[in-house]
Amino acid sequence: MSVHKLSSYGRRLFLGLGLGALTACGPKEAESPEIALPRSASPLRYSFGTPDGGILGSGAHRGRVTILLFGTTYDITTQAEARRLDQFMREHRPRLNALLVMLEPPQNIEVVRAYQEILNLGYPIAMADHDTLTRRGAFANIQVVPGWVFLDRHGVPRASAEGPLDFDRLRKLTSLAEEPQ
């Protein structure tokens, strides 16, 4: 059965069971390798559509360190990391911004909406743009989910990683983005 054809209740149950399984066996905490981002002193420019039809772009995130988490709806580790980032943000808001960028094609918008409803995160979810999905543009090197990019308050990438991050590693990478350059 297609996830698209599930009722709202069915989608919640489907994702809820996945989250339950995640709690039972969770990912191993390991040092995540860094992603090679283009070295630049220039701020990254991006603009992603949101499931509700809005736009979230780099301009909205200027002035604060921003954590971008790249993931997919079908990856259980993305779900775990989205929740971990939500917990992390509760301790660090309003000092930081966060955004979950779904590497999903536009036709998966309903699945992303269900994902957003189930996870009920305290930070926004957006759909990756065409350039990001086709590995071009500012985030061309994001090839593993979950993928992380830490931008300083000007929007310049200061740190990156792939895979699960524990709270200590999240703090360390966030600190790198907060350091004056």
Backbone as JSON Lines, residues from 0, in Angstrom:
{"i":0,"aa":"M","n":[0.85,-1.18,0.0],"ca":[0.0,0.0,0.0],"c":[0.88,1.23,0.0]}
{"i":1,"aa":"S","n":[0.53,2.19,-0.76],"ca":[1.28,3.44,-0.85],"c":[1.02,4.3,0.39]}
{"i":2,"aa":"V","n":[2.06,4.95,0.89],"ca":[1.9,5.86,2.02],"c":[0.98,7.01,1.64]}
{"i":3,"aa":"H","n":[0.97,7.37,0.35],"ca":[0.12,8.46,-0.12],"c":[-1.35,8.15,0.09]}
{"i":4,"aa":"K","n":[-1.74,6.86,0.09],"ca":[-3.14,6.48,0.18],"c":[-3.59,6.23,1.61]}
{"i":5,"aa":"L","n":[-2.68,6.31,2.57],"ca":[-3.04,6.11,3.96],"c":[-3.84,7.3,4.47]}
{"i":6,"aa":"S","n":[-4.76,7.02,5.35],"ca":[-5.51,8.1,5.98],"c":[-4.58,8.86,6.91]}
{"i":7,"aa":"S","n":[-5.06,9.98,7.41],"ca":[-4.27,10.76,8.36],"c":[-3.91,9.89,9.57]}
{"i":8,"aa":"Y","n":[-4.88,9.13,10.05],"ca":[-4.63,8.23,11.18],"c":[-3.58,7.19,10.79]}
{"i":9,"aa":"G","n":[-3.72,6.63,9.59],"ca":[-2.78,5.62,9.13],"c":[-1.37,6.15,9.03]}
{"i":10,"aa":"R","n":[-1.23,7.37,8.52],"ca":[0.11,7.97,8.42],"c":[0.7,8.17,9.81]}
{"i":11,"aa":"R","n":[-0.12,8.66,10.74],"ca":[0.38,8.86,12.11],"c":[0.81,7.54,12.72]}
{"i":12,"aa":"L","n":[-0.01,6.5,12.52],"ca":[0.31,5.19,13.05],"c":[1.6,4.66,12.42]}
{"i":13,"aa":"F","n":[1.71,4.78,11.1],"ca":[2.88,4.32,10.36],"c":[4.15,4.99,10.89]}
{"i":14,"aa":"L","n":[4.14,6.33,10.99],"ca":[5.33,7.04,11.47],"c":[5.54,6.82,12.96]}
{"i":15,"aa":"G","n":[4.45,6.7,13.72],"ca":[4.55,6.46,15.16],"c":[5.23,5.14,15.46]}
{"i":16,"aa":"L","n":[4.86,4.11,14.69],"ca":[5.5,2.8,14.87],"c":[6.98,2.88,14.55]}
{"i":17,"aa":"G","n":[7.31,3.63,13.52],"ca":[8.72,3.82,13.17],"c":[9.48,4.5,14.29]}
{"i":18,"aa":"L","n":[8.86,5.52,14.9],"ca":[9.52,6.21,16.01],"c":[9.63,5.3,17.22]}
{"i":19,"aa":"G","n":[8.62,4.44,17.43],"ca":[8.69,3.49,18.54],"c":[9.84,2.52,18.36]}
{"i":20,"aa":"A","n":[10.01,2.03,17.15],"ca":[11.12,1.13,16.86],"c":[12.45,1.84,17.07]}
{"i":21,"aa":"L","n":[12.49,3.09,16.71],"ca":[13.69,3.89,16.87],"c":[14.07,4.0,18.34]}
{"i":22,"aa":"T","n":[13.09,4.21,19.2],"ca":[13.35,4.33,20.63],"c":[13.94,3.04,21.16]}
{"i":23,"aa":"A","n":[13.45,1.91,20.67],"ca":[13.91,0.63,21.16],"c":[15.34,0.3,20.73]}
{"i":24,"aa":"C","n":[15.69,0.65,19.5],"ca":[17.0,0.26,19.02],"c":[17.89,1.39,18.6]}
{"i":25,"aa":"G","n":[17.52,2.6,18.64],"ca":[18.25,3.8,18.28],"c":[19.6,3.63,17.59]}
{"i":26,"aa":"P","n":[20.04,4.66,16.9],"ca":[21.32,4.6,16.2],"c":[22.49,4.63,17.17]}
{"i":27,"aa":"K","n":[23.59,4.04,16.75],"ca":[24.81,4.1,17.54],"c":[25.39,5.49,17.46]}
{"i":28,"aa":"E","n":[25.9,5.95,18.57],"ca":[26.53,7.27,18.6],"c":[27.98,7.12,18.16]}
{"i":29,"aa":"A","n":[28.31,7.7,17.05],"ca":[29.67,7.63,16.54],"c":[30.07,9.0,16.03]}
{"i":30,"aa":"E","n":[31.35,9.23,16.01],"ca":[31.86,10.48,15.45],"c":[31.47,10.55,13.99]}
{"i":31,"aa":"S","n":[30.82,11.62,13.6],"ca":[30.37,11.77,12.22],"c":[31.44,12.46,11.39]}
{"i":32,"aa":"P","n":[31.69,11.93,10.19],"ca":[32.67,12.59,9.34],"c":[32.16,13.94,8.85]}
{"i":33,"aa":"E","n":[33.08,14.82,8.57],"ca":[32.69,16.12,8.05],"c":[32.42,16.02,6.56]}
{"i":34,"aa":"I","n":[31.51,16.86,6.09],"ca":[31.2,16.97,4.68],"c":[32.08,18.07,4.11]}
{"i":35,"aa":"A","n":[32.66,17.83,2.96],"ca":[33.49,18.85,2.33],"c":[32.6,19.87,1.63]}
{"i":36,"aa":"L","n":[32.43,21.02,2.24],"ca":[31.67,22.11,1.63],"c":[32.63,23.05,0.92]}
{"i":37,"aa":"P","n":[32.16,23.73,-0.1],"ca":[33.03,24.71,-0.74],"c":[33.51,25.73,0.29]}
{"i":38,"aa":"R","n":[34.82,25.94,0.35],"ca":[35.38,26.94,1.27],"c":[35.05,28.32,0.74]}
{"i":39,"aa":"S","n":[34.4,29.09,1.56],"ca":[33.98,30.4,1.1],"c":[33.81,31.32,2.29]}
{"i":40,"aa":"A","n":[34.16,32.55,2.11],"ca":[33.89,33.55,3.13],"c":[32.57,34.24,2.81]}
{"i":41,"aa":"S","n":[31.94,33.81,1.73],"ca":[30.67,34.4,1.32],"c":[29.51,33.65,1.95]}
{"i":42,"aa":"P","n":[28.47,34.37,2.3],"ca":[27.28,33.7,2.82],"c":[26.63,32.83,1.74]}
{"i":43,"aa":"L","n":[26.1,31.7,2.16],"ca":[25.36,30.85,1.24],"c":[23.99,31.46,0.99]}
{"i":44,"aa":"R","n":[23.51,31.34,-0.22],"ca":[22.17,31.81,-0.56],"c":[21.33,30.58,-0.89]}
{"i":45,"aa":"Y","n":[20.18,30.5,-0.24],"ca":[19.28,29.38,-0.5],"c":[17.85,29.84,-0.28]}
{"i":46,"aa":"S","n":[16.95,29.11,-0.89],"ca":[15.52,29.39,-0.76],"c":[14.78,28.07,-0.93]}
{"i":47,"aa":"F","n":[14.1,27.64,0.12],"ca":[13.39,26.37,0.11],"c":[11.91,26.61,0.35]}
{"i":48,"aa":"G","n":[11.08,25.88,-0.37],"ca":[9.64,25.94,-0.14],"c":[9.27,25.13,1.09]}
{"i":49,"aa":"T","n":[8.22,25.55,1.77],"ca":[7.74,24.82,2.95],"c":[6.5,24.01,2.57]}
{"i":50,"aa":"P","n":[6.16,22.98,3.34],"ca":[4.98,22.18,3.03],"c":[3.67,22.98,3.0]}
{"i":51,"aa":"D","n":[3.63,24.11,3.69],"ca":[2.4,24.93,3.69],"c":[2.4,25.99,2.6]}
{"i":52,"aa":"G","n":[3.37,25.94,1.7],"ca":[3.41,26.86,0.57],"c":[4.25,28.1,0.78]}
{"i":53,"aa":"G","n":[4.87,28.24,1.94],"ca":[5.73,29.4,2.21],"c":[7.13,29.2,1.64]}
{"i":54,"aa":"I","n":[7.97,30.16,1.9],"ca":[9.37,30.12,1.46],"c":[10.26,30.42,2.67]}
{"i":55,"aa":"L","n":[11.29,29.62,2.86],"ca":[12.31,29.89,3.88],"c":[13.64,30.04,3.17]}
{"i":56,"aa":"G","n":[14.27,31.17,3.38],"ca":[15.53,31.41,2.7],"c":[16.61,31.89,3.63]}
{"i":57,"aa":"S","n":[17.77,32.04,3.05],"ca":[18.95,32.45,3.81],"c":[18.74,33.8,4.49]}
{"i":58,"aa":"G","n":[18.02,34.7,3.88],"ca":[17.78,36.01,4.48],"c":[17.06,35.93,5.81]}
{"i":59,"aa":"A","n":[16.16,34.98,5.94],"ca":[15.4,34.82,7.19],"c":[16.27,34.3,8.33]}
{"i":60,"aa":"H","n":[17.41,33.72,8.0],"ca":[18.26,33.13,9.03],"c":[19.46,33.98,9.4]}
{"i":61,"aa":"R","n":[19.66,35.09,8.73],"ca":[20.81,35.95,9.05],"c":[20.66,36.52,10.46]}
{"i":62,"aa":"G","n":[21.79,36.69,11.11],"ca":[21.8,37.27,12.44],"c":[21.96,36.25,13.55]}
{"i":63,"aa":"R","n":[21.74,34.98,13.25],"ca":[21.9,33.91,14.23],"c":[22.6,32.73,13.56]}
{"i":64,"aa":"V","n":[23.28,31.95,14.37],"ca":[23.84,30.69,13.88],"c":[22.66,29.82,13.44]}
{"i":65,"aa":"T","n":[22.81,29.16,12.3],"ca":[21.74,28.32,11.76],"c":[22.25,26.9,11.55]}
{"i":66,"aa":"I","n":[21.47,25.95,12.03],"ca":[21.77,24.53,11.84],"c":[20.81,24.0,10.79]}
{"i":67,"aa":"L","n":[21.36,23.51,9.69],"ca":[20.56,22.89,8.64],"c":[20.75,21.38,8.73]}
{"i":68,"aa":"L","n":[19.65,20.66,8.89],"ca":[19.66,19.2,8.92],"c":[19.0,18.72,7.63]}
{"i":69,"aa":"F","n":[19.71,17.93,6.84],"ca":[19.18,17.4,5.59],"c":[18.8,15.94,5.82]}
{"i":70,"aa":"G","n":[17.59,15.58,5.39],"ca":[17.13,14.22,5.6],"c":[16.02,13.82,4.65]}
{"i":71,"aa":"T","n":[15.5,12.62,4.89],"ca":[14.4,12.09,4.11],"c":[13.35,11.51,5.05]}
{"i":72,"aa":"T","n":[12.14,11.39,4.55],"ca":[11.05,10.86,5.37],"c":[11.22,9.37,5.64]}
{"i":73,"aa":"Y","n":[11.88,8.65,4.76],"ca":[11.99,7.2,4.89],"c":[13.22,6.75,5.67]}
{"i":74,"aa":"D","n":[14.02,7.67,6.13],"ca":[15.23,7.33,6.87],"c":[14.98,7.47,8.37]}
{"i":75,"aa":"I","n":[15.02,6.37,9.09],"ca":[14.72,6.38,10.52],"c":[15.73,7.23,11.3]}
{"i":76,"aa":"T","n":[16.98,7.28,10.84],"ca":[17.99,8.09,11.53],"c":[17.66,9.57,11.39]}
{"i":77,"aa":"T","n":[17.11,9.98,10.25],"ca":[16.68,11.37,10.1],"c":[15.64,11.71,11.16]}
{"i":78,"aa":"Q","n":[14.7,10.79,11.4],"ca":[13.67,11.03,12.42],"c":[14.31,11.22,13.79]}
{"i":79,"aa":"A","n":[15.26,10.35,14.12],"ca":[15.93,10.45,15.42],"c":[16.69,11.77,15.55]}
{"i":80,"aa":"E","n":[17.4,12.14,14.49],"ca":[18.19,13.37,14.55],"c":[17.3,14.61,14.55]}
{"i":81,"aa":"A","n":[16.16,14.56,13.87],"ca":[15.22,15.69,13.91],"c":[14.72,15.9,15.33]}
{"i":82,"aa":"R","n":[14.43,14.81,16.02],"ca":[13.99,14.91,17.43],"c":[15.13,15.4,18.32]}
{"i":83,"aa":"R","n":[16.33,14.88,18.1],"ca":[17.48,15.32,18.91],"c":[17.72,16.81,18.71]}
{"i":84,"aa":"L","n":[17.65,17.27,17.46],"ca":[17.82,18.7,17.18],"c":[16.72,19.51,17.84]}
{"i":85,"aa":"D","n":[15.51,18.98,17.88],"ca":[14.41,19.66,18.55],"c":[14.72,19.85,20.03]}
{"i":86,"aa":"Q","n":[15.22,18.81,20.67],"ca":[15.61,18.91,22.08],"c":[16.73,19.93,22.26]}
{"i":87,"aa":"F","n":[17.71,19.87,21.39],"ca":[18.85,20.8,21.45],"c":[18.37,22.24,21.3]}
{"i":88,"aa":"M","n":[17.47,22.46,20.37],"ca":[16.96,23.82,20.13],"c":[16.18,24.36,21.32]}
{"i":89,"aa":"R","n":[15.51,23.51,22.05],"ca":[14.77,23.97,23.24],"c":[15.69,24.63,24.25]}
{"i":90,"aa":"E","n":[16.93,24.17,24.31],"ca":[17.91,24.74,25.23],"c":[18.59,25.99,24.66]}
{"i":91,"aa":"H","n":[18.55,26.16,23.35],"ca":[19.36,27.21,22.71],"c":[18.56,28.23,21.92]}
{"i":92,"aa":"R","n":[17.26,28.16,21.94],"ca":[16.44,29.15,21.25],"c":[16.31,30.34,22.17]}
{"i":93,"aa":"P","n":[16.35,31.55,21.77],"ca":[16.34,32.06,20.41],"c":[17.74,32.32,19.84]}
{"i":94,"aa":"R","n":[18.77,31.84,20.51],"ca":[20.13,32.1,20.05],"c":[20.44,31.47,18.69]}
{"i":95,"aa":"L","n":[19.78,30.36,18.38],"ca":[20.05,29.61,17.16],"c":[18.81,29.48,16.3]}
{"i":96,"aa":"N","n":[19.01,29.25,15.01],"ca":[17.96,28.85,14.08],"c":[18.21,27.39,13.71]}
{"i":97,"aa":"A","n":[17.15,26.7,13.33],"ca":[17.29,25.34,12.8],"c":[16.29,25.17,11.66]}
{"i":98,"aa":"L","n":[16.64,24.31,10.73],"ca":[15.77,24.0,9.61],"c":[16.04,22.57,9.17]}
{"i":99,"aa":"L","n":[14.97,21.78,9.06],"ca":[15.07,20.43,8.51],"c":[14.73,20.53,7.03]}
{"i":100,"aa":"V","n":[15.69,20.21,6.18],"ca":[15.51,20.28,4.73],"c":[15.3,18.85,4.22]}
{"i":101,"aa":"M","n":[14.11,18.61,3.7],"ca":[13.76,17.28,3.22],"c":[14.25,17.09,1.79]}
{"i":102,"aa":"L","n":[15.08,16.1,1.59],"ca":[15.59,15.78,0.26],"c":[14.58,14.86,-0.43]}
{"i":103,"aa":"E","n":[13.44,15.42,-0.7],"ca":[12.32,14.69,-1.29],"c":[11.85,15.41,-2.54]}
{"i":104,"aa":"P","n":[11.43,14.66,-3.56],"ca":[10.89,15.32,-4.76],"c":[9.55,15.99,-4.44]}
{"i":105,"aa":"P","n":[9.16,16.98,-5.23],"ca":[7.93,17.72,-4.95],"c":[6.68,16.84,-4.84]}
{"i":106,"aa":"Q","n":[6.63,15.73,-5.55],"ca":[5.44,14.88,-5.48],"c":[5.29,14.2,-4.12]}
{"i":107,"aa":"N","n":[6.29,14.26,-3.25],"ca":[6.2,13.68,-1.91],"c":[5.74,14.69,-0.86]}
{"i":108,"aa":"I","n":[5.18,15.79,-1.28],"ca":[4.78,16.85,-0.35],"c":[3.8,16.34,0.71]}
{"i":109,"aa":"E","n":[2.87,15.47,0.36],"ca":[1.9,14.97,1.34],"c":[2.59,14.11,2.4]}
{"i":110,"aa":"V","n":[3.57,13.34,2.0],"ca":[4.32,12.53,2.96],"c":[5.09,13.45,3.91]}
{"i":111,"aa":"V","n":[5.67,14.51,3.37],"ca":[6.41,15.47,4.2],"c":[5.45,16.17,5.16]}
{"i":112,"aa":"R","n":[4.27,16.51,4.7],"ca":[3.27,17.13,5.59],"c":[2.91,16.19,6.74]}
{"i":113,"aa":"A","n":[2.71,14.91,6.43],"ca":[2.4,13.93,7.48],"c":[3.57,13.81,8.45]}
{"i":114,"aa":"Y","n":[4.77,13.78,7.93],"ca":[6.0,13.71,8.73],"c":[6.07,14.9,9.68]}
{"i":115,"aa":"Q","n":[5.79,16.08,9.14],"ca":[5.82,17.3,9.93],"c":[4.77,17.25,11.05]}
{"i":116,"aa":"E","n":[3.58,16.77,10.71],"ca":[2.5,16.68,11.7],"c":[2.84,15.7,12.81]}
{"i":117,"aa":"I","n":[3.39,14.56,12.44],"ca":[3.72,13.53,13.43],"c":[4.85,13.98,14.34]}
{"i":118,"aa":"L","n":[5.92,14.51,13.76],"ca":[7.08,14.89,14.57],"c":[6.82,16.14,15.4]}
{"i":119,"aa":"N","n":[5.99,17.05,14.89],"ca":[5.63,18.26,15.63],"c":[6.86,18.96,16.2]}
{"i":120,"aa":"L","n":[7.8,19.26,15.33],"ca":[9.06,19.88,15.73],"c":[8.86,21.35,16.05]}
{"i":121,"aa":"G","n":[9.71,21.89,16.89],"ca":[9.66,23.3,17.25],"c":[10.44,24.19,16.3]}
{"i":122,"aa":"Y","n":[10.82,23.68,15.17],"ca":[11.51,24.45,14.13],"c":[10.95,24.01,12.78]}
{"i":123,"aa":"P","n":[11.14,24.81,11.74],"ca":[10.48,24.52,10.46],"c":[11.11,23.38,9.65]}
{"i":124,"aa":"I","n":[10.26,22.85,8.76],"ca":[10.66,21.86,7.77],"c":[10.48,22.5,6.4]}
{"i":125,"aa":"A","n":[11.41,22.24,5.5],"ca":[11.3,22.77,4.14],"c":[11.64,21.66,3.14]}
{"i":126,"aa":"M","n":[11.23,21.88,1.91],"ca":[11.53,20.96,0.81],"c":[12.79,21.46,0.1]}
{"i":127,"aa":"A","n":[13.71,20.55,-0.18],"ca":[14.92,20.94,-0.91],"c":[14.55,21.46,-2.29]}
{"i":128,"aa":"D","n":[15.32,22.42,-2.76],"ca":[15.1,22.95,-4.11],"c":[15.71,22.0,-5.15]}
{"i":129,"aa":"H","n":[15.44,22.3,-6.41],"ca":[15.91,21.44,-7.51],"c":[17.44,21.31,-7.5]}
{"i":130,"aa":"D","n":[18.15,22.41,-7.28],"ca":[19.61,22.35,-7.27],"c":[20.13,21.42,-6.18]}
{"i":131,"aa":"T","n":[19.54,21.48,-5.01],"ca":[19.98,20.62,-3.91],"c":[19.67,19.16,-4.22]}
{"i":132,"aa":"L","n":[18.49,18.89,-4.76],"ca":[18.11,17.52,-5.09],"c":[18.99,16.92,-6.18]}
{"i":133,"aa":"T","n":[19.49,17.76,-7.07],"ca":[20.33,17.27,-8.17],"c":[21.82,17.47,-7.89]}
{"i":134,"aa":"R","n":[22.16,17.71,-6.63],"ca":[23.54,17.85,-6.16],"c":[24.29,18.96,-6.87]}
{"i":135,"aa":"R","n":[23.6,20.08,-7.0],"ca":[24.22,21.3,-7.52],"c":[23.98,22.4,-6.5]}
{"i":136,"aa":"G","n":[24.59,23.52,-6.7],"ca":[24.35,24.66,-5.83],"c":[25.11,24.59,-4.53]}
{"i":137,"aa":"A","n":[24.66,25.35,-3.56],"ca":[25.36,25.52,-2.29],"c":[25.52,24.23,-1.5]}
{"i":138,"aa":"F","n":[24.58,23.29,-1.66],"ca":[24.61,22.07,-0.86],"c":[24.87,20.83,-1.72]}
{"i":139,"aa":"A","n":[25.66,20.98,-2.77],"ca":[25.94,19.9,-3.71],"c":[26.61,18.7,-3.05]}
{"i":140,"aa":"N","n":[27.33,18.92,-1.98],"ca":[28.08,17.83,-1.35],"c":[27.29,17.05,-0.31]}
{"i":141,"aa":"I","n":[26.03,17.39,-0.12],"ca":[25.19,16.61,0.8],"c":[24.77,15.35,0.05]}
{"i":142,"aa":"Q","n":[25.38,14.23,0.41],"ca":[25.09,12.98,-0.28],"c":[24.66,11.88,0.67]}
{"i":143,"aa":"V","n":[24.7,12.14,1.96],"ca":[24.32,11.16,2.97],"c":[23.3,11.82,3.88]}
{"i":144,"aa":"V","n":[22.28,11.06,4.28],"ca":[21.35,11.56,5.28],"c":[21.51,10.75,6.55]}
{"i":145,"aa":"P","n":[21.4,11.4,7.68],"ca":[21.28,12.85,7.81],"c":[22.6,13.55,7.52]}
{"i":146,"aa":"G","n":[22.47,14.73,6.93],"ca":[23.6,15.61,6.67],"c":[23.39,16.92,7.4]}
{"i":147,"aa":"W","n":[24.45,17.49,7.89],"ca":[24.38,18.69,8.73],"c":[25.26,19.79,8.15]}
{"i":148,"aa":"V","n":[24.77,21.02,8.21],"ca":[25.57,22.2,7.86],"c":[25.31,23.25,8.94]}
{"i":149,"aa":"F","n":[26.38,23.82,9.46],"ca":[26.31,24.84,10.51],"c":[26.79,26.16,9.93]}
{"i":150,"aa":"L","n":[25.89,27.12,9.87],"ca":[26.2,28.44,9.3],"c":[26.4,29.45,10.42]}
{"i":151,"aa":"D","n":[27.37,30.34,10.25],"ca":[27.54,31.41,11.23],"c":[26.41,32.44,11.06]}
{"i":152,"aa":"R","n":[26.43,33.48,11.87],"ca":[25.32,34.44,11.86],"c":[25.23,35.24,10.56]}
{"i":153,"aa":"H","n":[26.26,35.15,9.73],"ca":[26.24,35.82,8.42],"c":[25.81,34.87,7.3]}
{"i":154,"aa":"G","n":[25.65,33.58,7.63],"ca":[25.26,32.59,6.63],"c":[26.43,31.88,5.97]}
{"i":155,"aa":"V","n":[27.62,32.04,6.54],"ca":[28.82,31.39,6.0],"c":[28.95,30.01,6.65]}
{"i":156,"aa":"P","n":[29.16,28.94,5.86],"ca":[29.31,27.62,6.46],"c":[30.6,27.52,7.27]}
{"i":157,"aa":"R","n":[30.48,27.07,8.52],"ca":[31.64,26.96,9.41],"c":[31.91,25.53,9.83]}
{"i":158,"aa":"A","n":[30.91,24.65,9.71],"ca":[31.09,23.25,10.09],"c":[30.05,22.42,9.36]}
{"i":159,"aa":"S","n":[30.34,21.13,9.24],"ca":[29.41,20.21,8.61],"c":[29.7,18.8,9.1]}
{"i":160,"aa":"A","n":[28.73,17.93,8.93],"ca":[28.91,16.53,9.34],"c":[27.86,15.69,8.63]}
{"i":161,"aa":"E","n":[28.05,14.39,8.68],"ca":[27.03,13.49,8.17],"c":[26.81,12.38,9.19]}
{"i":162,"aa":"G","n":[25.6,11.86,9.2],"ca":[25.24,10.81,10.13],"c":[24.74,11.37,11.45]}
{"i":163,"aa":"P","n":[24.48,10.48,12.41],"ca":[23.95,10.91,13.7],"c":[24.99,11.7,14.51]}
{"i":164,"aa":"L","n":[24.49,12.68,15.25],"ca":[25.33,13.49,16.14],"c":[24.78,13.4,17.55]}
{"i":165,"aa":"D","n":[25.65,13.14,18.52],"ca":[25.19,13.2,19.91],"c":[25.2,14.67,20.35]}
{"i":166,"aa":"F","n":[24.68,14.93,21.55],"ca":[24.56,16.31,22.01],"c":[25.92,17.0,22.13]}
{"i":167,"aa":"D","n":[26.94,16.27,22.57],"ca":[28.27,16.88,22.69],"c":[28.8,17.33,21.33]}
{"i":168,"aa":"R","n":[28.62,16.51,20.32],"ca":[29.08,16.87,18.97],"c":[28.25,18.03,18.41]}
{"i":169,"aa":"L","n":[26.94,18.02,18.67],"ca":[26.1,19.14,18.25],"c":[26.61,20.45,18.86]}
{"i":170,"aa":"R","n":[26.92,20.4,20.17],"ca":[27.43,21.6,20.85],"c":[28.76,22.05,20.25]}
{"i":171,"aa":"K","n":[29.64,21.08,19.99],"ca":[30.97,21.41,19.44],"c":[30.84,22.07,18.06]}
{"i":172,"aa":"L","n":[30.04,21.49,17.18],"ca":[29.9,22.05,15.83],"c":[29.18,23.4,15.86]}
{"i":173,"aa":"T","n":[28.23,23.55,16.76],"ca":[27.56,24.84,16.92],"c":[28.55,25.89,17.41]}
{"i":174,"aa":"S","n":[29.41,25.5,18.34],"ca":[30.43,26.44,18.85],"c":[31.37,26.9,17.74]}
{"i":175,"aa":"L","n":[31.72,25.99,16.83],"ca":[32.57,26.38,15.7],"c":[31.89,27.46,14.85]}
{"i":176,"aa":"A","n":[30.58,27.33,14.68],"ca":[29.84,28.32,13.89],"c":[29.68,29.64,14.64]}
{"i":177,"aa":"E","n":[29.77,29.59,15.96],"ca":[29.62,30.81,16.77],"c":[30.92,31.59,16.92]}
{"i":178,"aa":"E","n":[32.06,30.94,16.65],"ca":[33.35,31.61,16.81],"c":[33.48,32.76,15.82]}
{"i":179,"aa":"P","n":[33.99,33.9,16.29],"ca":[34.22,35.01,15.36],"c":[35.29,34.63,14.34]}
{"i":180,"aa":"Q","n":[35.11,35.07,13.14],"ca":[36.07,34.75,12.07],"c":[36.93,35.95,11.75]}
